[in-house]
């Protein structure tokens, strides 16, 4: 989780670090801190608990902290609760209290990730005279670097390498050494990190938006690699200390795309960006009326060879997989299994070697999904990644990669990335079906025509969003909400329920409608809100019957249906409609009113839509 930034160059570092942390606050907002060197062996460390604004006030937006070399961190607490003592940066010296102020310490550093064997390492360091002031695993890592640096009298790269070999877990480490006051050293394993350079300045960040205002030229540091950063220059090393040559990569999207652009919240901006994001994604993948998988290395004979598909993902991406399962199996007639990435490798799964494993992740850094990808590859399965971030860990390690073109997504609650992933799954279903002889080209063209309508249909929904806003204000004080549906409607209900609960803090669950009578209906009482998703023609009457059963027990009903299903108004207290579409693909439309509902309920409750409590954007730790 957590966000890290770094800068070395000719300007004052602190304001640049603060600005970068603002762009990364969606990654963690329990506390924040910076450490800056002014060319001497002293480092000024400033930390604050809570939102980043507290650090801004403490440093006068960075103006009161001087020096041209610095690192920063915004924290999502793992080891140790949110406090000034546990906030980063951490120092190697035997400091008491919060280790803030001007400190003379050999090593100062920040860290994103989890050190799994930190307790064992801590005991080793205590035996060697080290004292600890915090409850964090990060302090252990910083002091271990210091230990190897002093014991073996080696340089920073060698000290980092010895630490990396000893540590178990995930990390993006960023450290400064007193003996090298004009340099920053970095190391990475399984946690995201990019290095940007421009005109005598070098930047570090855990995500692209933090440096877009300064440069679009970046290096992607690989797993188990280290870097030495100087003004306008970066050198990279492997664990043996040998130099690695890397090419600069240009970031394609603009700095403006990571700003709110006049919207009150990023989430609403990103909901409205869905038509363009989906259109751009389709345009990037479809050539001459076909999904061109050959350009990512999947030839038609390879598609024909797969005996099944396993989709592995977390959170909203798992919900994409749930919807994709229905579409792929029905259109392509390929058996599909959908797995939670956090459970996949611990279940010792039985994988047919001819199964394609599809992993889905917006960031391309999701820890459990990355681990699942590696598990599948270790078993010899071919892997396909659907990701939004070019050069991310999952993108680099998968056999095949399909990029969504959603642009940067800042709000913790995903919207446009989810929608783009869903459309990619539709295109895959169609292509597999055509190649394997399950549909003809005429049917394929008909399907593609429907998918191509999705952006315009979503725009129509957005143009009529005021009714959702009115309804959201009416039900904002609900205590329990249940989403029900069948087939693809159930999968969409899962995502709608997650959107509501994660940003409004209202207890919400989604159920396959036919399962209500197997226990869940006992929770229905007077006034309980039940939202029925009714977009599958063949299942419409059955789900309506389930809604009637809930109403007879006192439920307050909302229905989501295609235009033309006006009879539902006879039983539902509120109905919202979406344009008619082929039932395979209508989920892309049905999810939009549910995104809007979650957003407007959160606003009505006076909550921070973009930064819901206890959550961060990219889950890069287990």
C-alpha positions in Angstrom: 0.0 0.0 0.0 1.8 3.2 1.1 3.2 5.8 -1.2 6.9 6.8 -1.5 8.5 9.7 -3.3 12.1 10.9 -3.7 13.9 13.8 -5.3 17.5 14.8 -6.0 18.5 17.8 -8.1 19.0 21.5 -8.1 15.8 22.7 -6.5 14.5 22.5 -2.9 13.4 18.9 -2.3 10.7 19.3 0.4 8.0 21.2 -1.7 8.5 18.6 -4.5 8.1 15.7 -2.1 5.0 17.2 -0.5 3.5 17.7 -4.0 4.3 14.1 -4.9 2.7 12.8 -1.7 -0.5 14.7 -2.5 -0.7 12.7 -5.7 -0.1 9.5 -3.8 -2.3 10.0 -0.8 -4.8 7.5 -2.2 -2.2 4.9 -1.4 -2.3 5.6 2.4 -3.2 8.4 4.7 -2.6 7.3 8.3 0.5 9.5 8.6 3.2 11.0 6.4 6.7 12.2 6.6 9.8 13.5 4.8 13.6 13.5 5.3 15.8 16.0 3.5 19.6 16.5 3.4 21.2 19.8 2.7 24.5 18.4 1.5 25.7 17.6 5.1 25.5 14.3 7.0 22.5 15.7 8.9 19.0 14.8 7.8 16.0 16.8 8.8 13.1 14.4 9.5 9.5 15.7 9.8 6.5 13.5 10.4 2.8 14.0 11.1 -0.1 11.8 12.0 -3.3 11.8 9.9 -3.9 13.3 6.5 -1.1 14.9 4.5 -2.4 18.4 5.3 -1.0 18.0 8.8 2.5 17.5 7.3 1.9 20.4 5.0 1.1 22.7 7.9 4.0 21.4 9.9 6.5 22.2 7.1 4.8 25.3 5.6 4.2 23.3 2.4 7.8 22.2 2.6 9.2 25.7 2.6 10.7 25.4 6.1 12.7 22.3 5.3 15.9 23.0 3.3 18.0 20.7 1.1 18.1 19.4 -2.5 18.0 15.7 -1.7 15.0 14.0 0.1 12.6 11.2 0.5 9.0 11.0 1.6 6.2 8.6 2.6 2.5 8.5 3.1 1.5 5.5 5.2 -1.2 2.8 5.3 -0.5 1.1 8.6 0.6 -2.5 8.7 3.0 -3.1 11.6 2.2 -0.7 14.4 -0.8 1.7 14.6 -0.9 5.2 13.1 1.3 7.4 15.2 4.1 9.9 14.8 6.6 7.3 16.2 5.6 4.7 13.6 5.4 7.2 10.7 8.2 7.1 8.1 11.0 8.0 7.5 12.9 5.8 9.9 16.5 6.2 11.0 19.2 3.8 12.0 20.4 5.6 15.0 19.3 4.7 18.6 16.9 7.6 18.7 14.1 7.9 21.2 10.6 9.2 20.7 9.5 9.8 17.1 13.0 10.2 15.6 12.0 13.6 14.2 13.9 16.8 13.9 17.5 17.1 12.7 19.1 13.7 13.2 22.7 12.5 12.7 22.0 8.9 11.5 24.0 6.8 9.1 20.9 5.5 7.2 17.4 7.2 6.8 14.8 5.4 4.8 11.2 4.8 3.8 9.5 1.5 2.8 6.4 0.2 1.0 5.7 -3.4 1.7 5.9 -6.0 4.5 9.0 -7.6 6.0 7.7 -11.0 7.0 10.7 -12.0 9.2 11.1 -8.7 10.9 10.8 -10.1 14.4 13.6 -12.6 13.8 15.8 -9.8 12.4 14.9 -7.5 15.2 16.1 -10.0 17.8 19.4 -10.3 15.9 19.9 -6.6 15.8 19.1 -6.2 19.5 21.8 -8.7 20.3 24.1 -6.5 18.3 23.4 -3.4 20.3 20.5 -1.8 18.3 17.6 -0.2 20.1 14.1 0.3 18.6 11.7 3.2 19.1 8.8 2.1 16.8 6.6 -1.0 16.3 7.3 -1.1 12.5 9.0 -3.6 10.3 10.5 -0.7 8.4 12.7 0.4 11.3 14.1 -3.1 11.3 15.0 -3.0 7.6 16.7 0.4 8.0 18.8 -0.8 10.9 19.7 -4.0 9.1 21.1 -2.0 6.2 23.0 0.1 8.8 24.3 -3.2 10.4 25.7 -4.6 7.2 27.0 -1.2 6.1 29.1 -0.9 9.2 30.0 -4.6 9.9 31.4 -5.3 6.4 32.6 -1.7 5.7 31.0 -1.9 2.2 29.3 0.7 0.0 25.5 1.3 0.0 24.8 -1.1 -2.9 26.6 -4.0 -1.2 24.8 -3.2 2.1 21.5 -3.2 0.3 22.2 -6.4 -1.4 23.1 -8.2 1.8 19.9 -6.9 3.4 17.8 -8.0 0.4 19.2 -11.6 0.7 18.4 -11.7 4.4 14.9 -10.2 4.3 11.7 -12.1 3.4 8.7 -10.2 2.2 8.0 -7.4 -0.2 9.5 -3.9 -0.3 10.2 -0.8 -2.2 13.0 0.7 -0.2 14.4 4.3 -0.5 17.3 5.2 1.7 19.9 8.0 2.2 23.4 7.5 3.7 25.2 10.2 5.7 28.4 9.4 3.9 26.7 10.0 0.5 24.6 13.1 1.2 23.9 13.9 -2.5 22.7 10.4 -3.4 19.6 8.3 -2.9 19.6 4.5 -3.0 16.7 2.3 -3.8 15.8 -1.4 -3.8 12.7 -3.3 -4.9 11.0 -6.7 -4.5 7.3 -7.1 -5.3 6.3 -3.5 -4.5 6.0 -0.9 -7.2 8.6 1.8 -7.9 9.5 4.0 -10.8 12.5 6.3 -11.4 12.1 9.5 -13.4 14.8 11.7 -14.8 14.8 15.1 -16.4 17.3 17.9 -16.9 19.6 17.3 -14.0 16.9 16.0 -11.7 15.9 12.5 -10.6 12.6 11.5 -9.0 11.3 8.3 -7.3 7.7 7.3 -6.8 5.6 4.3 -6.2 3.1 5.4 -8.9 3.3 7.6 -12.0 1.0 10.5 -11.0 3.5 11.6 -8.4 6.1 12.6 -11.0 4.0 13.5 -14.1 4.3 17.2 -13.5 8.1 16.9 -13.7 8.9 14.2 -16.3 7.4 11.5 -18.5 10.7 9.7 -18.9 11.0 6.8 -16.4 12.9 3.7 -15.6 11.1 0.6 -14.3 13.3 -1.0 -11.7 12.9 -4.7 -11.7 12.4 -7.3 -9.0 15.5 -7.9 -6.8 17.2 -4.8 -8.3 18.8 -1.8 -6.7 19.5 1.7 -7.9 21.9 4.6 -7.2 20.3 7.9 -8.0 22.2 11.2 -8.6 20.9 14.5 -10.1 19.6 13.6 -13.6 21.2 10.1 -13.5 20.2 6.6 -12.4 22.4 3.5 -12.2 20.9 0.0 -11.6 22.4 -3.1 -10.1 21.6 -6.8 -9.6 22.1 -8.7 -6.3 25.7 -9.4 -7.4 26.4 -5.7 -7.6 26.7 -5.8 -11.4 25.4 -2.9 -13.4 22.2 -3.4 -15.3 21.5 -1.4 -18.5 17.9 -0.1 -18.7 16.1 2.0 -21.3 14.0 5.0 -20.6 10.3 4.6 -21.1 8.0 7.5 -22.0 4.7 7.8 -20.1 1.9 8.4 -22.6 -0.8 10.1 -20.5 -0.7 13.7 -19.4 -0.4 15.3 -16.0 -3.8 16.8 -16.4 -5.3 13.3 -16.6 -4.3 12.8 -13.0 -6.1 15.9 -11.8 -9.8 16.3 -10.9 -10.5 18.5 -13.9 -13.4 20.5 -12.3 -15.1 17.6 -10.6 -15.5 17.6 -6.9 -14.0 14.1 -6.5 -11.8 11.9 -8.6 -14.4 9.1 -8.5 -17.0 11.2 -10.2 -14.5 12.3 -12.8 -13.5 8.7 -13.5 -17.1 7.6 -13.7 -17.6 10.2 -16.4 -14.3 9.2 -18.2 -15.7 5.6 -18.8 -17.1 6.2 -22.3 -13.7 7.6 -23.5 -11.7 5.0 -21.6 -13.8 2.1 -23.1 -13.7 3.6 -26.6 -9.9 4.0 -26.4 -9.5 0.5 -25.1 -11.5 -1.0 -27.9 -9.7 1.1 -30.4 -6.3 -0.1 -29.2 -7.2 -3.7 -29.4 -9.5 -4.1 -32.5 -7.9 -4.1 -35.9 -9.9 -4.6 -39.1 -13.0 -5.7 -37.1 -11.2 -8.3 -35.0 -9.4 -8.5 -31.7 -5.8 -8.8 -32.8 -4.3 -11.3 -30.3 -1.5 -12.1 -32.7 0.2 -8.8 -31.9 0.5 -9.8 -28.2 1.8 -13.3 -29.2 -1.3 -15.5 -29.0 -1.7 -17.2 -32.4 -5.0 -18.9 -33.4 -3.5 -22.4 -32.9 -2.6 -21.4 -29.3 -6.2 -20.3 -28.7 -7.5 -23.6 -30.0 -5.2 -25.6 -27.8 -6.6 -24.3 -24.5 -8.9 -26.7 -22.7 -10.1 -24.2 -20.1 -9.5 -20.8 -18.6 -8.8 -19.9 -14.9 -9.3 -16.3 -14.0 -7.5 -15.1 -10.9 -8.0 -11.6 -9.4 -8.9 -9.6 -6.2 -11.7 -7.2 -5.4 -13.4 -5.5 -8.3 -11.1 -7.4 -10.8 -12.5 -10.6 -9.3 -16.0 -9.3 -10.0 -14.9 -8.8 -13.6 -13.9 -12.4 -13.7 -17.3 -13.5 -12.3 -19.1 -11.7 -15.1 -16.6 -12.9 -17.7 -17.2 -16.5 -16.7 -20.8 -16.3 -17.8 -20.0 -14.6 -21.1 -17.0 -16.7 -22.1 -18.7 -20.0 -21.2 -21.9 -19.1 -23.1 -20.3 -17.6 -26.2 -17.0 -19.6 -26.5 -18.1 -22.8 -24.8 -14.8 -22.9 -22.9 -15.0 -24.0 -19.2 -14.0 -21.1 -16.9 -13.1 -21.1 -13.2 -12.8 -17.9 -11.3 -10.4 -17.8 -8.3 -9.7 -15.3 -5.5 -6.0 -14.6 -5.8 -5.6 -14.4 -2.1 -6.8 -18.1 -1.9 -5.4 -19.5 -5.1 -1.9 -20.6 -4.3 -2.7 -21.6 -0.7 -5.3 -24.1 -2.0 -2.6 -26.0 -4.0 -4.9 -25.8 -7.0 -5.3 -28.5 -9.6 -4.4 -26.8 -12.9 -4.8 -28.5 -16.2 -1.5 -27.7 -18.0 -3.5 -26.8 -21.1 -5.5 -24.2 -19.1 -4.9 -20.5 -19.8 -4.6 -18.5 -16.6 -5.9 -14.9 -16.9 -4.9 -12.5 -14.1 -6.6 -9.1 -13.8 -5.2 -6.1 -12.0 -5.5 -2.4 -12.5 -2.1 -1.5 -11.0 -0.3 -4.6 -12.2 1.2 -4.7 -8.7 -1.5 -6.4 -6.6 0.5 -8.7 -4.3 -1.8 -11.7 -4.2 -2.5 -11.6 -8.0 1.2 -11.3 -8.7 1.9 -14.4 -6.4 -0.9 -16.3 -8.2 0.7 -15.4 -11.6 4.0 -16.8 -10.4 2.3 -19.9 -9.1 0.7 -20.6 -12.4 3.9 -20.0 -14.3 5.8 -22.3 -12.0 3.3 -25.1 -12.9 3.9 -24.5 -16.6 0.6 -22.8 -17.5 0.4 -20.0 -20.0 -0.6 -16.7 -18.4 -2.4 -13.6 -19.8 -2.5 -10.4 -17.9 -5.2 -7.7 -18.2 -3.6 -4.6 -16.6 -3.8 -0.8 -16.9 -0.2 0.1 -16.0 2.5 -0.3 -18.6 5.7 -1.8 -17.3 4.1 -3.1 -14.0 5.3 -6.3 -12.4 2.4 -8.4 -13.6 2.7 -7.0 -17.1 6.4 -7.8 -17.2 6.1 -11.4 -15.9 3.0 -12.6 -17.8 3.4 -14.5 -21.0 0.9 -12.3 -22.7 -0.4 -8.8 -21.8 -3.5 -6.9 -22.8 -3.4 -3.3 -21.6 -6.6 -1.4 -20.9 -6.4 2.3 -21.8 -8.2 3.7 -18.8 -5.5 6.3 -17.9 -4.6 7.0 -14.3 -7.3 6.0 -11.8 -6.9 7.9 -8.5 -10.0 7.2 -6.5 -9.7 4.2 -4.3 -13.0 2.9 -5.6 -12.4 1.7 -9.1 -14.8 2.6 -11.9 -13.3 3.1 -15.3 -10.6 0.4 -14.8 -13.3 -2.1 -13.9 -15.4 -1.2 -17.0 -12.4 -1.4 -19.3 -11.4 -4.8 -17.9 -15.0 -6.0 -18.4 -15.0 -4.9 -22.1 -11.7 -6.7 -22.7 -13.2 -9.9 -21.3 -16.1 -9.5 -23.8 -13.6 -9.1 -26.7 -11.7 -12.2 -25.5 -14.9 -14.3 -25.4 -15.8 -13.3 -28.9 -12.3 -14.0 -30.3 -12.1 -17.4 -28.6 -15.6 -18.3 -29.9 -14.7 -17.3 -33.5 -11.3 -19.1 -33.5 -12.8 -22.3 -31.9 -15.7 -22.4 -34.4 -18.5 -21.6 -31.9 -19.7 -18.6 -33.8 -19.4 -17.3 -37.3 -18.1 -14.0 -38.5 -21.6 -12.6 -38.9 -22.3 -13.3 -35.3 -18.9 -11.9 -34.3 -19.6 -8.7 -36.1 -23.0 -8.4 -34.5 -21.4 -8.8 -31.0 -18.7 -6.3 -31.9 -21.3 -3.8 -32.9 -23.1 -4.2 -29.6 -19.8 -3.8 -27.6 -19.0 -0.7 -29.7 -22.3 0.8 -28.5 -21.3 0.6 -24.8 -19.6 4.1 -24.6 -22.6 6.0 -26.1 -25.0 4.0 -23.9 -23.0 4.8 -20.7 -23.1 8.5 -21.7 -26.9 8.4 -21.9 -27.0 7.0 -18.3 -24.6 9.7 -17.1 -26.8 12.4 -18.8 -29.7 11.2 -16.6 -28.0 10.8 -13.3 -30.0 13.2 -11.3 -32.7 10.7 -10.4 -30.0 8.4 -8.9 -28.7 11.4 -6.8 -32.3 12.0 -5.5 -32.7 8.4 -4.5 -29.3 8.2 -2.9 -30.2 11.1 -0.6 -33.4 9.3 0.3 -31.7 6.0 1.4 -28.4 7.5 2.7 -29.2 6.4 6.3 -29.8 2.7 5.4 -28.2 0.3 7.8 -28.3 -2.8 5.5 -28.6 -3.1 1.7 -28.9 -6.3 -0.3 -28.2 -6.7 -4.0 -29.8 -9.6 -5.8 -29.7 -10.9 -9.3 -29.1 -14.1 -11.4 -26.3 -14.9 -13.8 -24.5 -11.9 -15.0 -26.8 -9.7 -13.0 -25.5 -11.4 -9.8 -21.9 -10.7 -10.9 -22.8 -7.0 -11.4 -24.6 -6.9 -8.1 -21.3 -8.0 -6.4 -19.6 -5.0 -7.8 -22.5 -2.6 -7.0 -22.5 -3.9 -3.4 -18.7 -3.4 -3.1 -19.0 0.2 -4.4 -21.6 1.0 -1.8 -20.0 -0.5 1.2 -16.4 0.7 0.6 -17.2 4.4 0.3 -20.4 4.8 2.3 -19.6 2.3 5.1 -23.2 0.9 4.9 -23.3 -2.9 5.4 -24.1 -4.3 2.0 -24.1 -7.8 0.5 -24.9 -9.3 -2.9 -26.6 -12.6 -3.3 -27.6 -14.9 -6.2 -31.3 -14.3 -6.0 -32.2 -18.0 -5.9 -30.1 -18.3 -2.7 -32.4 -15.9 -0.7 -34.5 -18.8 0.6 -31.5 -20.6 1.9 -31.0 -18.3 4.8 -30.5 -14.7 3.7 -34.2 -13.8 3.6 -34.2 -14.1 7.4 -32.3 -10.8 7.5 -35.1 -8.9 5.7 -37.2 -6.6 7.9 -39.2 -3.5 7.5 -37.4 -0.9 5.5 -34.4 -3.0 4.4 -33.3 -1.9 1.0 -33.1 -4.6 -1.6 -31.7 -3.8 -5.0 -32.7 -6.1 -7.8 -30.6 -6.2 -11.0 -33.0 -7.3 -13.8 -31.1 -7.1 -17.0 -31.2 -10.8 -18.1 -34.3 -11.4 -20.1 -34.4 -15.2 -19.5 -34.1 -14.7 -15.7 -36.1 -11.5 -15.3 -39.3 -13.1 -14.0 -37.5 -15.3 -11.5 -35.6 -12.4 -10.0 -38.8 -10.3 -9.9 -40.4 -13.1 -7.9 -37.5 -13.0 -5.4 -38.0 -9.3 -5.1 -41.7 -9.8 -4.3 -40.8 -12.3 -1.6 -38.6 -9.6 0.0 -41.3 -7.0 -0.3 -43.8 -9.2 1.5 -41.4 -9.2 4.4 -41.1 -5.4 4.5 -38.3 -4.7 2.1 -38.0 -1.4 0.3 -37.2 -2.2 -3.3 -35.1 -0.6 -6.0 -35.0 -2.2 -9.5 -32.4 -1.8 -12.2 -33.8 -2.9 -15.6 -33.5 -2.2 -19.3 -35.9 0.3 -20.9 -39.2 -1.4 -21.8 -39.5 -3.4 -18.6 -41.9 -0.9 -17.2 -44.1 -3.6 -15.4 -41.4 -3.7 -12.7 -42.7 -0.3 -11.5 -45.7 -2.1 -10.1 -43.6 -3.8 -7.4 -40.5 -1.6 -7.0 -40.5 1.6 -5.0 -37.8 3.1 -7.3 -36.7 2.0 -10.7 -33.8 3.1 -12.8 -33.3 2.1 -16.4 -30.4 1.4 -18.8 -30.5 1.2 -22.6 -31.3 -2.2 -24.1 -28.3 -4.3 -25.2 -27.4 -7.9 -25.8 -27.7 -9.6 -22.4 -24.0 -10.8 -22.6 -22.8 -7.2 -22.5 -25.4 -5.2 -20.7 -23.5 -5.6 -17.4 -21.3 -2.8 -18.6 -24.3 -0.5 -18.5 -25.9 -1.9 -15.4 -22.9 -1.2 -13.2 -22.9 2.5 -13.9 -26.1 3.4 -12.0 -24.7 1.4 -9.1 -21.4 3.3 -9.2 -23.4 6.5 -9.1 -25.5 5.3 -6.3 -22.4 4.5 -4.1 -20.9 7.8 -4.9 -24.0 9.9 -4.1 -24.7 8.0 -0.9 -21.2 8.7 0.3 -21.5 12.4 -0.6 -24.9 12.5 1.2 -23.3 11.0 4.3 -20.5 13.7 4.2 -17.7 11.1 3.7 -14.4 11.3 1.9 -15.3 9.6 -1.4 -11.9 9.2 -2.8 -10.1 8.1 0.4 -12.4 5.7 2.3 -11.2 4.7 5.7 -8.8 1.8 6.1 -8.5 1.4 2.4 -5.7 2.2 -0.1 -5.7 2.1 -3.9 -3.2 -0.6 -4.7 -2.9 -3.7 -2.4 0.8 -4.4 -2.7 1.0 -6.4 0.6 -0.8 -9.6 1.6 
